[in-house]
Amino acid sequence: MSHPPSAAALPEFAAVLDAAARIAPHARLTPILRDEALDALSGATLYFKAEHLQRGGAFKFRGACNAAWALPDELAARGVLTHSSGNHGAALALAAASRGIAAHVVVPDGAVRTKLALIEAAGAHVHRCAPTLAARETACVELMQTLGTTLIHPYENPQVIAGQGTVALELLHALPDLDALVVPIGGGGLAAGSALSLQALAPRCELVLAEPAGASDAAQSLRSGARVTAFTPHTICDGLRAGIGAPNFALLRAAGAGVITVDDAETRAAMRLLWQHLKQTVEPSSATVLAAVLQQRARFAGHRVGLILSGGNVDLDAIAFCARCGAG
């Protein structure tokens, strides 16, 4: 279900502006958080874009909302469909509900319970499958044929990419002189959308992607110039286990994005720091951005750095250090 992108299939910055107008009645304008202790630890001035406070608990609502509301009425009436282990599925369910249409989400066995509960609570029709990409795609094809629904891919859909670009759009409107923007990368929807906004509004701002070392296909792909598709992810960052999408890779390569890979121990440490100092509950996937900055302090020292906290749907029982945090 993934195909090499044509130039016409790649969204441009105008699509991000369209998305911002389209989702404005539905999405939250999330705050930018600051903390002097984290500035001191990093040697940089850090600005955290709090997308874990977005509807559905993640930035994914932006892209899903844009895609759902961009559909013509006759297609929207048949409902929307996706495959997702969590945040995108919940986001599409919420977006579909805002338009009064049905949402179908194919969910692999073993999905994070917190995220599965969000999908169900938003009213989506949940379809279970084996925990492989092939099983997800097969189930989606069968549902499209049976129900006539429109597939909204989690990160390759152009409307999704454009919608995710509104995070950086908001951040750059507030802080136009950032030196760097650090973004988590899995499939690459948020990263590619951010690239569109940066190139248009802040071309001198460096785009840095934070990726788990146990799922480093984006780093390998951008380093070699060819998309890596065969890998087995092994990381606590469940939101970043997807392989980089074809259009996402094309946009990020054109933008000259760099990647910092962080191991799970660094991510856990950063996650705890965010909890302690920002007083915010974020997922491991979100914490990769702080982990990347702390790993390469010299690179960011003295700079104004934006960091996107991508989501906050945490399965607390699965985080190892929580058992040592105490009941308070």
RAMO-V905948 format. One record per backbone hydrogen bond with DSSP energy under -0.5 kcal/mol. CO is the residue of the C=O (numbers start at 0). NH is the residue of the N-H. If there is no record, write none. Layout:
co: {CO,CO}
nh: {NH,NH}
//
This chain:
co: {5,5,6,11,11,12,12,13,14,15,16,17,18,19,22,22,27,30,30,32,34,35,36,37,38,38,42,43,44,46,46,47,47,48,48,49,50,53,54,56,57,58,58,59,60,61,62,63,64,65,66,67,71,71,72,74,75,78,79,80,81,84,85,86,87,88,89,90,91,92,93,94,95,95,95,96,101,102,103,104,104,105,106,107,111,112,113,114,115,116,117,118,119,123,124,126,128,129,131,132,133,134,135,136,137,138,139,140,141,142,142,142,143,149,150,156,157,158,159,160,162,163,163,164,165,166,167,168,169,170,174,178,179,180,180,181,182,186,187,188,189,190,191,192,193,194,195,196,197,201,205,205,206,207,208,208,209,210,211,212,213,215,216,217,218,219,220,220,226,228,230,235,236,237,244,245,246,247,248,249,250,251,251,252,257,259,261,262,263,264,265,266,267,268,269,270,271,272,272,273,273,273,274,279,282,283,284,285,286,287,288,289,290,291,293,295,295,296,296,299,302,302,303,303,304,305,306,306,307,308,309,310,311,313,314,315,317,318,319,320,321,321}
nh: {8,9,9,14,15,15,16,17,18,19,20,21,22,23,25,26,29,32,49,47,38,39,40,41,42,43,301,45,304,48,306,32,49,50,308,52,53,56,57,311,60,61,62,63,64,65,66,67,68,69,70,70,74,75,76,77,78,149,103,151,105,111,89,90,91,92,93,94,95,96,97,98,98,99,100,99,79,124,81,106,126,83,128,110,115,116,117,118,119,120,121,123,122,125,104,106,108,131,135,136,137,138,139,140,141,142,143,144,145,146,147,148,147,80,152,160,161,162,163,164,165,166,167,168,169,170,171,172,173,174,177,205,305,182,207,307,209,244,191,192,193,194,195,196,197,198,199,200,201,204,180,207,257,182,210,259,184,261,214,215,233,219,220,221,222,223,224,225,228,230,232,237,239,240,248,249,250,251,252,253,254,255,256,255,208,210,212,266,267,268,269,270,271,272,273,274,275,276,277,277,278,279,278,281,286,287,287,288,290,291,292,293,294,295,296,298,299,299,300,302,44,304,178,179,46,181,48,308,309,50,58,282,313,315,317,318,319,321,322,323,324,325}
//
